[in-house]
Amino acid sequence: MFIPNDGITEIVAHFIGYFEIRAEDARYRPDFSEFSREPERLPADGDVDPHLLNFREVLNLRSFVPEVTYIPATHTIAPASLTYSVSFDTISVPMPAGNAAAAPHAEQIGSPAAMAMPMAQAVGPGSTIAIVSQVKYLMDDDVLVVGDHEFEAAPRLASHAELDGLAAQALQVSADLAELADLRSVKQMVDLVEDASAMARGLSEDDFSPLDSLFLKVADRIEGHFSNGAEVEAPVTLKEALAALEGEDEDAEPQPEADPTLPQTSSLTIDAATTPTTMHVSSGGNVSWNEAAIVNAGLPSGVVAVAGNYHRIDVIYQTNVLRDIDTIDDAWPAENISIGGNVVQNSASFVSQSYEARTGDAPGGDGGFPQNWNVTTVDGDMIFLSWVQQYSFTSDNDTQILTAMGTNTFISSGLNLGFNAMSFANLGLYYDLVFIGGSLYDGNFISQTNVLLDDDTLGVRGDSSAWMGSAATGENILWNEASIENVGPDGWTQGLPSHYQDAAASLASGNKEMPDGFRSDSALDGFGNLKVLYISGNVYDIHSISQVNVVGDADDLAIYEANLLKAQDSVWQVSTGHNMLVNKAKILDYDSLGNSAYVGGELYSDAVLVQADIVEGLTDRLTVRGDALANEVIAFLDDHTDLASRFDDHPAIKTMTDAGTTYDVMQSVLA
């Protein structure tokens, strides 16, 4: 169908079409390209003129003035009258008769609901048991081959078996003590102290396997300081041993100190063409450290009385096992070779002193003789047990095939540090008088063992023209340091005074009346109103510390020449020893703060000190030069027995391959 348009419609349509065409032209704007901005021209090549920048900024500091505007809110006061009333309700408090338990509060009819009020309860004395086990295990058997030298590393099973044999022999020394001081139930603690006393009384040197040195001392009581089997006035410290090992020259002139106010300048110039190749190799330097301290003041008292028996035993076992037999090739490049110089030390201290002598203070005061007492009762036994075991194992049997390279090279495959540290303090409530209805068992046990295998082999593959350098294969430290300190009266009085016997019978039956004899007891003068703790059962005060360090550092090091001309000028500085095994333990036991102690039954006291060494190596430092090395080492080796028979019954320790993990080939080098 055809519909003709009228004129107005055609004009409007024409206008709209014309408008759209102009709009498209405005969007396109092709004439904009004629006015494009000319790009910035780059500067011509040539010298750059420096421009001085005169920049200066001045900051004027002035006091801080906070701009805080505070306008308090306004309050409208409106007069009003307030009427209130307060009512008081009578509260009935029934009073119990004698020691009867308090009757429950009877709520009155119509009174407000009863409100529960928490009652503050005083913390009474109780048992304390601390069990700590710290174990460190490290396998760091590195294999390092420098250059294109063909070498296939094998697991160090022989070294592992030898180390296991040494450890088994060392632990055999303290096997009886380890079995006694092992964790057991509370009911068996009586057997622990009694069996330890029986062991101490029957101990002799024949009970120990053949040792290089053995010091055994068994007595009712041991006092003093002992160093490697000899009694000394003061214990030897590790700091003194380190200073002696460093060998500081007392005659050397002191170097003048630099003036800190003057600028210090230094310069270092290295000419690779004239500087010899220096190889620093360190495959030892391992540190295995166990340290434990126990302070027990669970029952601090001015006077202690035991109705039953008193058992006391202090035991210290110390063992050092060292094997340091080195094999060095005659062609090894070294002007000086140092072997031996090992430090093997067992240091033990037994100290007994009163609290006043130790601190300069004593319990008591100006209160006069006691006229009354306040008794706290503990039904059953009280236990103060601290059991600590620290074990550290390190295997650092390195295998290295090296050649001279670079100008100054440092290779380290040891320097493993392992620390086990523990400190525990038990601080109880103070009482003027502690009365034990049963027996008192007081035992302190310390066992320390160090085992080090440091058999090193220094070899040369092929011919070598290098001759400069030094080697040190010893200077290891095996250190055991133990101290047992008892703070209490100088001696125990056997037999209870009559008023103590009356008090024991009364307290056992539940009667807490104080006998008249305490009002004139000279040992209690100055205490005033007595604070008394009565324990109906036994008291077990037992502390045990066991520390073991086992380190294997049997290194195999060989060198070869990849460049004959360069090898002639190479300097080899090699160290395969310098291991440190340290055990430090201390037990500080506060038995009493006063000078009076009574026991109604029998008094048993034992003390044991064992210091043993198995040393297959040199403790004195031996320095040899050139061709004298072979004869010196052979003469030294001939004086020592073969250890093969000692290790026949000991299987090899489990290697990392058996554990399902890979060998740590380059841990120390890449760390």
C-alpha positions in Angstrom: 0.0 0.0 0.0 1.4 3.4 -0.9 0.9 6.3 1.6 2.2 9.7 0.4 3.9 11.9 2.9 2.9 15.5 3.5 5.3 18.4 3.2 5.9 18.9 6.9 6.9 15.4 7.5 9.3 15.5 4.6 10.9 18.7 5.9 11.4 17.2 9.4 12.9 14.0 8.0 15.2 16.0 5.8 16.4 18.0 8.8 17.0 14.9 10.9 19.1 13.3 8.1 21.1 16.5 7.7 21.7 16.7 11.5 23.0 13.1 11.6 25.4 13.8 8.7 26.9 16.8 10.5 27.2 14.8 13.7 29.2 12.1 11.8 31.4 14.8 10.4 32.0 16.3 13.8 33.1 12.8 15.1 35.4 12.2 12.2 37.1 15.6 12.1 39.8 14.8 9.5 41.2 18.3 9.8 42.7 17.5 13.2 45.6 15.8 11.6 46.8 19.1 10.2 47.2 20.5 13.7 49.2 17.5 15.3 51.9 18.4 17.8 55.4 18.3 16.5 57.4 15.7 18.6 60.2 17.0 20.8 63.6 16.8 19.2 66.3 14.9 21.0 69.4 16.9 22.0 72.4 16.6 19.8 75.2 14.3 20.8 78.0 15.9 22.7 79.2 16.8 26.2 76.5 17.2 28.8 76.8 20.5 30.6 76.6 19.9 34.4 74.3 22.2 36.2 74.9 23.1 39.8 71.9 22.7 41.9 71.8 25.2 44.8 69.3 23.4 46.9 69.0 24.3 50.6 66.1 23.6 53.0 65.9 25.0 56.5 63.7 23.3 59.0 63.0 25.4 62.1 62.1 23.2 65.1 59.8 24.6 67.7 57.8 23.2 70.6 54.7 21.3 69.8 51.4 23.2 70.4 48.4 21.0 70.1 45.4 22.6 68.6 42.7 21.0 70.7 39.6 22.9 71.5 37.4 21.3 74.2 34.1 22.8 75.2 32.4 20.8 78.0 28.8 19.9 77.5 26.3 22.0 79.2 23.9 20.5 81.8 20.5 21.7 82.8 19.8 21.7 86.5 16.2 21.0 87.3 15.0 21.1 90.9 13.2 18.0 92.0 12.4 16.1 95.2 13.6 12.5 95.8 12.1 10.1 98.3 13.6 6.7 99.0 13.6 4.1 101.8 16.0 1.3 102.8 14.9 -1.9 104.6 17.2 -4.2 106.5 16.4 -7.9 106.7 17.7 -10.0 109.6 20.2 -12.7 108.5 20.4 -15.8 110.6 24.0 -17.2 110.9 24.1 -20.6 112.7 27.3 -21.1 114.6 28.7 -24.7 114.6 29.8 -26.2 117.8 33.5 -27.2 118.2 35.0 -28.7 115.0 31.6 -29.6 113.5 31.0 -28.7 109.9 29.1 -25.4 109.4 25.4 -26.0 108.9 23.8 -24.8 105.7 22.2 -21.4 105.8 18.5 -21.5 106.4 16.8 -19.1 104.0 14.0 -17.0 105.6 10.6 -16.8 104.2 10.0 -13.7 102.3 13.8 -12.7 102.2 15.6 -12.1 98.9 17.1 -15.0 97.1 20.4 -16.2 98.4 23.4 -14.9 96.4 26.5 -17.2 95.9 29.7 -15.5 97.0 33.0 -17.1 96.0 35.2 -17.9 98.9 38.9 -17.2 98.6 40.8 -20.5 99.2 44.4 -20.3 100.4 46.7 -22.4 98.2 48.1 -25.2 100.4 51.3 -27.3 99.9 51.3 -30.1 97.4 53.4 -32.4 95.4 55.5 -31.3 92.4 56.6 -33.6 89.6 58.7 -32.4 86.7 59.6 -34.8 83.9 61.8 -33.4 81.1 63.3 -35.3 78.1 65.4 -33.4 75.5 66.8 -35.4 72.5 68.8 -34.0 69.6 69.7 -36.2 66.7 71.8 -34.9 63.7 73.3 -36.8 60.8 75.7 -34.7 58.8 77.9 -37.1 56.8 79.0 -34.9 54.0 80.6 -36.0 50.7 82.5 -33.3 48.8 84.4 -33.9 45.5 86.1 -30.9 43.8 87.0 -31.2 40.2 86.6 -34.1 37.7 88.1 -36.7 40.0 86.1 -39.9 39.9 84.9 -41.0 43.3 82.0 -43.0 44.6 81.1 -42.4 48.2 80.0 -45.3 50.4 78.1 -45.1 53.7 80.4 -44.8 56.7 79.2 -48.0 58.3 82.5 -48.9 59.8 82.7 -45.5 61.6 79.1 -45.9 62.8 79.8 -49.3 64.2 82.9 -48.0 66.0 81.1 -45.1 67.5 78.3 -47.4 68.6 80.8 -49.6 70.3 82.4 -46.7 72.1 79.0 -45.4 73.3 78.0 -48.9 74.6 81.2 -49.2 76.6 80.8 -45.7 78.0 77.2 -46.2 79.1 78.1 -49.5 80.7 80.0 -47.6 83.4 76.7 -46.0 84.7 74.4 -48.8 83.7 73.5 -49.7 87.3 72.6 -46.1 88.1 70.6 -45.7 84.9 68.5 -48.7 85.8 67.9 -47.4 89.3 67.1 -43.8 88.3 64.8 -44.8 85.4 61.2 -43.6 85.5 59.0 -45.8 87.8 55.7 -45.6 89.6 55.3 -43.6 92.8 54.9 -46.8 94.8 58.3 -47.9 93.7 60.2 -44.8 94.9 60.9 -46.4 98.2 62.8 -49.1 96.4 64.7 -46.5 94.4 66.4 -45.0 97.4 66.8 -48.2 99.3 68.2 -50.1 96.3 70.6 -47.2 95.5 71.9 -47.3 99.1 72.4 -51.0 98.8 74.3 -50.6 95.5 76.5 -47.9 97.0 77.5 -49.9 100.0 78.5 -52.9 97.8 80.2 -51.0 95.0 83.9 -51.7 94.3 86.3 -51.2 91.4 85.8 -54.8 90.3 82.3 -53.9 89.2 83.6 -51.8 86.3 85.0 -53.1 83.0 88.7 -52.3 82.2 89.1 -48.6 82.0 92.1 -46.3 81.3 91.4 -44.4 84.6 88.9 -44.9 87.3 88.3 -43.0 90.5 85.7 -44.4 92.9 84.8 -42.9 96.3 82.1 -44.4 98.5 81.3 -42.9 101.9 78.5 -42.0 104.2 79.1 -38.4 103.2 81.3 -36.7 100.6 82.4 -33.1 100.9 84.6 -31.1 98.6 85.6 -30.6 94.9 87.1 -33.3 92.8 88.9 -32.9 89.4 89.8 -36.1 87.5 90.1 -38.2 90.6 92.0 -35.6 92.7 90.5 -33.4 95.5 91.0 -29.7 94.8 90.3 -26.6 96.7 88.1 -25.0 94.0 86.4 -26.6 91.0 88.0 -26.1 87.6 86.1 -23.9 85.2 85.6 -24.4 81.5 86.7 -20.8 80.9 90.1 -21.6 82.4 90.4 -24.7 80.2 89.6 -22.8 77.0 92.2 -20.1 77.9 94.8 -22.7 78.4 93.9 -24.5 75.2 94.2 -21.3 73.2 97.8 -20.9 74.5 98.0 -17.2 74.8 101.6 -15.9 74.9 102.1 -14.1 78.1 105.5 -12.7 76.9 104.0 -11.1 73.8 103.9 -7.4 73.8 100.4 -5.9 73.9 99.3 -4.1 70.7 98.6 -0.4 71.1 95.0 0.5 71.0 93.8 2.7 68.2 92.6 6.2 68.9 88.8 6.1 68.4 88.8 9.9 67.6 91.0 9.5 64.6 89.6 8.2 61.3 90.8 4.7 60.5 91.9 3.7 57.0 92.9 0.4 55.6 93.6 -1.0 52.2 93.8 -4.5 50.8 95.3 -5.4 47.4 95.3 -8.9 46.1 97.3 -9.8 43.1 96.2 -13.2 41.9 99.4 -13.6 39.9 101.6 -13.3 42.9 99.3 -14.5 45.7 99.5 -18.3 46.4 96.4 -20.4 46.4 95.2 -20.8 50.1 92.8 -23.6 50.9 91.1 -23.4 54.4 89.4 -26.6 55.2 87.5 -27.2 58.4 85.6 -30.5 58.9 85.3 -30.5 62.7 84.4 -27.8 65.2 81.2 -29.5 66.4 79.6 -28.4 69.7 77.3 -30.7 71.7 76.2 -29.1 74.9 73.8 -30.3 77.7 73.0 -28.1 80.7 70.5 -28.6 83.4 69.8 -26.9 86.8 67.3 -28.0 89.4 66.4 -25.9 92.5 64.1 -27.5 95.0 62.7 -25.5 97.9 59.4 -27.4 98.1 59.4 -27.6 101.9 61.4 -24.7 103.3 61.2 -24.8 107.1 62.9 -23.5 110.2 62.8 -26.9 112.0 62.1 -30.3 110.5 61.1 -33.4 112.5 60.7 -36.9 111.0 58.9 -39.6 113.0 60.2 -42.4 110.8 63.5 -43.0 109.1 65.7 -40.6 107.1 67.3 -41.9 103.9 69.8 -39.7 102.1 72.0 -40.6 99.0 74.0 -38.4 96.6 75.5 -40.0 93.5 77.6 -38.6 90.7 78.8 -40.7 87.7 81.1 -39.1 85.1 82.5 -40.8 82.1 84.6 -39.6 79.1 85.4 -41.8 76.1 87.7 -40.5 73.4 89.3 -42.2 70.4 91.6 -39.9 68.4 93.9 -42.0 66.3 94.9 -40.1 63.1 96.5 -41.4 59.9 98.5 -38.8 57.9 100.2 -39.4 54.6 103.9 -38.6 54.5 103.4 -36.5 51.4 100.7 -34.3 53.1 101.5 -30.6 52.4 102.2 -29.1 55.8 105.1 -27.4 57.5 103.5 -28.0 60.9 101.2 -30.8 61.9 99.6 -30.7 65.3 98.1 -33.8 66.8 96.7 -34.4 70.3 96.1 -31.6 72.7 92.8 -33.0 73.8 91.2 -31.9 77.1 89.4 -34.6 79.1 87.9 -33.3 82.3 85.6 -34.7 85.0 84.7 -32.1 87.7 82.4 -32.9 90.6 81.4 -31.0 93.7 79.6 -32.1 96.9 78.6 -29.1 99.1 76.6 -29.1 102.3 76.0 -25.9 104.2 73.4 -24.2 106.4 71.0 -21.6 105.0 72.5 -18.9 107.2 76.0 -19.7 106.0 74.9 -19.6 102.4 72.7 -16.5 102.5 73.7 -14.6 105.6 70.1 -14.8 106.9 68.3 -17.1 109.2 64.6 -17.8 110.0 63.0 -16.5 113.1 62.7 -13.1 114.7 61.8 -11.2 117.9 58.6 -13.0 118.5 59.8 -14.9 121.6 58.8 -18.4 122.5 55.7 -19.8 120.7 52.5 -19.7 122.7 50.3 -21.2 120.0 50.5 -22.8 116.6 48.5 -23.0 113.4 48.6 -26.5 111.9 48.1 -27.3 108.2 47.6 -31.0 107.5 48.4 -33.1 104.4 47.0 -36.6 104.4 49.1 -39.1 102.6 52.5 -38.8 100.9 54.2 -35.7 99.4 56.4 -36.1 96.3 59.0 -33.7 95.0 60.4 -35.4 91.8 62.5 -33.9 89.1 63.6 -36.3 86.3 65.7 -34.8 83.5 67.2 -36.7 80.5 69.3 -34.9 77.9 70.6 -36.8 74.9 72.6 -35.4 72.0 73.8 -37.4 69.0 75.8 -36.0 66.1 77.3 -37.8 63.2 79.8 -35.7 61.2 81.9 -38.2 59.3 82.9 -36.2 56.2 84.6 -37.5 53.0 86.3 -34.9 50.9 88.4 -35.1 47.7 89.9 -31.6 47.1 92.3 -29.8 44.8 93.7 -26.3 44.9 91.4 -23.7 43.3 90.9 -19.9 43.3 93.0 -17.5 45.4 91.5 -17.9 48.8 89.0 -20.7 49.4 87.2 -21.7 52.7 85.4 -25.0 52.9 83.5 -26.0 56.1 81.7 -29.3 56.5 81.3 -29.3 60.3 80.6 -26.5 62.8 77.3 -28.2 63.9 75.9 -26.7 67.1 73.5 -28.6 69.4 72.2 -27.3 72.8 69.9 -28.9 75.3 69.2 -26.5 78.2 66.8 -26.8 81.1 66.2 -24.9 84.4 63.6 -25.8 86.9 62.9 -24.2 90.3 60.3 -25.5 92.8 59.5 -22.8 95.4 57.1 -23.9 98.1 55.4 -22.3 101.1 57.5 -21.5 104.2 56.6 -23.2 107.6 58.3 -22.7 110.9 58.0 -26.4 111.7 57.5 -29.3 109.3 56.4 -32.6 111.0 56.6 -35.8 108.9 54.6 -38.7 110.3 56.3 -41.2 108.0 59.8 -41.3 106.6 61.9 -38.9 104.5 63.6 -40.2 101.3 66.2 -37.7 99.9 68.0 -38.7 96.8 70.1 -36.7 94.2 71.5 -38.5 91.1 73.7 -37.1 88.3 75.0 -39.2 85.4 77.2 -37.6 82.7 78.7 -39.3 79.6 80.7 -38.0 76.7 81.7 -40.1 73.7 83.9 -38.8 70.8 85.2 -40.6 67.8 87.8 -38.4 66.0 89.8 -40.8 63.8 90.9 -38.6 60.9 92.7 -39.7 57.7 94.7 -37.2 55.6 95.9 -38.6 52.3 97.3 -37.6 49.0 96.1 -39.1 45.7 98.9 -39.4 43.2 102.1 -37.3 43.4 102.0 -33.9 45.1 104.5 -31.0 44.9 102.7 -28.8 47.4 104.5 -28.5 50.7 103.2 -25.4 52.5 100.5 -25.2 55.2 99.5 -26.7 58.5 97.2 -29.3 59.9 95.5 -29.8 63.3 93.7 -33.0 64.0 93.1 -32.8 67.8 92.4 -30.2 70.5 89.0 -31.6 71.4 87.3 -30.9 74.7 85.3 -33.5 76.7 83.9 -31.8 79.8 81.7 -33.1 82.6 80.8 -30.7 85.4 78.4 -31.7 88.2 77.4 -30.2 91.5 75.1 -31.4 94.3 74.5 -28.8 97.0 72.4 -29.6 100.1 71.2 -26.7 102.2 70.2 -27.7 105.7 71.4 -28.4 109.2 75.0 -29.6 109.8 73.7 -32.8 111.4 70.5 -34.6 112.3 69.6 -35.3 115.9 68.6 -38.9 116.2 65.7 -39.3 118.6 62.7 -37.0 119.1 62.4 -34.9 122.2 59.4 -35.7 124.4 57.2 -32.9 123.3 57.8 -33.8 119.7 56.8 -37.4 120.5 53.6 -36.1 122.1 52.9 -33.9 119.1 53.4 -36.8 116.7 50.9 -38.9 118.6 48.4 -36.1 118.9 48.6 -35.0 115.3 48.3 -38.6 114.1 45.0 -38.9 116.0 43.7 -35.6 114.8 44.3 -33.6 117.9 45.9 -30.2 117.0 46.6 -29.0 120.6 50.2 -27.8 121.0 52.1 -29.6 123.8 53.5 -27.3 126.5 57.1 -28.3 125.7 57.1 -26.1 122.6 56.6 -23.0 124.7 60.1 -23.3 126.1 61.9 -25.0 123.1 65.1 -23.0 122.5 65.2 -24.1 118.8 61.9 -22.2 118.4 62.9 -19.1 120.2 61.9 -16.1 118.1 59.2 -17.7 116.0 56.2 -16.4 117.9 53.0 -18.0 116.6 54.1 -21.2 114.9 53.1 -22.1 111.4 53.2 -25.9 111.3 52.8 -28.3 108.4 52.0 -31.9 109.3 52.4 -34.7 106.7 50.8 -38.0 107.7 52.7 -40.1 105.1 56.2 -40.2 103.6 58.1 -37.4 101.8 60.0 -38.3 98.6 62.5 -35.7 97.6 64.2 -37.2 94.5 66.0 -35.5 91.7 67.8 -37.2 88.7 69.8 -35.7 85.8 71.1 -37.8 83.0 73.2 -36.3 80.2 74.8 -38.0 77.2 76.8 -36.6 74.3 77.8 -38.8 71.4 79.7 -37.3 68.5 81.3 -39.0 65.5 83.8 -36.9 63.6 85.9 -39.4 61.7 86.9 -37.5 58.6 88.6 -38.8 55.4 90.3 -35.9 53.5 92.4 -36.4 50.4 93.9 -34.0 48.0 95.1 -34.3 44.4 96.8 -32.0 41.8 94.7 -30.8 38.9 97.3 -28.2 38.0 100.9 -29.1 38.7 102.3 -25.6 38.4 99.6 -24.1 40.6 99.9 -26.8 43.2 103.5 -25.9 43.9 102.4 -22.6 45.4 99.3 -23.8 47.2 98.9 -23.5 51.0 96.7 -25.9 52.8 95.3 -24.9 56.3 93.4 -28.0 57.5 91.5 -28.5 60.8 89.7 -31.8 61.5 89.3 -31.6 65.3 88.3 -28.8 67.7 85.1 -30.6 68.8 83.5 -29.6 72.2 81.3 -32.0 74.2 80.0 -30.4 77.4 77.7 -31.7 80.2 76.9 -29.3 83.1 74.4 -30.2 85.8 73.6 -28.7 89.2 71.1 -29.8 91.9 70.4 -27.3 94.7 68.3 -28.9 97.4 66.9 -26.9 100.3 66.3 -29.5 103.1 65.8 -26.9 105.8 66.4 -23.2 106.5 67.3 -23.7 110.1 69.9 -25.6 112.1 67.6 -28.1 113.9 66.5 -31.4 112.5 65.2 -34.5 114.3 64.6 -38.1 113.2 62.8 -40.6 115.3 63.8 -43.7 113.5 67.1 -44.8 111.8 69.4 -42.4 109.9 70.9 -43.7 106.6 73.4 -41.6 104.5 75.4 -42.7 101.4 77.4 -40.9 98.8 79.1 -42.2 95.6 81.5 -40.5 93.2 82.7 -42.3 90.0 85.0 -40.6 87.5 86.1 -42.8 84.6 88.0 -42.2 81.3 88.8 -44.2 78.2 91.3 -42.2 76.2 92.9 -43.5 73.1 94.8 -40.5 71.8 97.1 -37.8 73.0 96.1 -35.3 75.8 99.3 -33.5 75.3 99.8 -31.4 72.1 102.4 -32.9 69.8 103.7 -30.8 66.9 105.8 -32.5 64.2 107.5 -31.1 61.1 108.2 -32.7 57.7 109.4 -36.3 57.6 109.4 -36.6 61.4 105.6 -37.2 61.2 105.7 -40.8 60.2 108.0 -42.0 63.1 106.2 -40.0 65.7 102.7 -41.2 64.7 103.8 -44.9 64.4 105.5 -44.7 67.8 102.3 -43.3 69.3 100.0 -45.9 67.6 102.2 -48.8 68.9 101.5 -47.9 72.5 97.7 -48.4 72.1 95.8 -51.7 72.1 93.6 -52.8 69.3 90.0 -51.8 69.8 88.6 -54.4 67.4 87.7 -56.9 70.1 85.8 -54.2 72.0 83.3 -53.7 69.3 82.5 -57.3 68.2 79.3 -57.5 70.3 78.0 -54.1 69.2 76.0 -53.8 66.0 76.2 -50.7 63.8 73.9 -47.8 64.5 71.1 -47.2 62.1 72.2 -45.1 59.2 70.1 -42.5 57.4 69.9 -44.8 54.4 68.2 -47.4 56.6 65.8 -44.7 57.9 64.5 -44.0 54.4 66.0 -40.6 53.9 68.7 -39.4 51.6 72.3 -38.5 52.7 73.0 -34.9 53.5 75.8 -34.4 51.0 76.4 -30.7 51.0 74.5 -29.3 54.0 77.3 -27.4 55.7 78.9 -26.1 52.5 75.7 -24.7 51.1 74.1 -23.5 54.4 
